[in-house]
C-alpha cells in the first residue's frame, strides 16, 4: 500500500516527502557508486517526490553514462535521493530508504529487496555475491 514518508539528510537541511509502496520492493546493486555508499533505494515516479525544504542545499553528481543525477546535501554530504530517466520507465527517483525518518524497522525488514549486477552492466540479474550489499 502506498504511503507518504517524510525524509531528510543527516543535518536536516534537506527535507522531503515521498509517496511509495515498500511492498513493491527496494533495490541494492553492486555498481561502483552503490557499493561504496551502500545505497539502498526504493523507486518512485517523478510526481511522488516533494522537496519540502532545503532544495538550495542540494548539489549534484553524475558519472559514467550520466543517466542518473545523484543529489547530496552540500552541508552534511548525505544523498537523500537520485533522479534518472530511461525510455521504459520515464523520469523516476531512487529514494534512499535510510533517509526516511518515519520508516519503521519492521517496514524496512518486510520490504522485498532486489539485487542488480550493475558492476558488470547486467542490471537484469542478481550478482553472485550480495551479502556485502
Protein Blocks (a to p, Z undefined) as FASTA:
>chain_A
ZZddddddfkomagcdddddfknopcddfbfklmmnopacddddfklcccfbhklmpccd
dehjlmaccdddfklopafbdcdddfklopaddddfklmmklcfklmmmpccddddfkno
pakbccfblklZZ
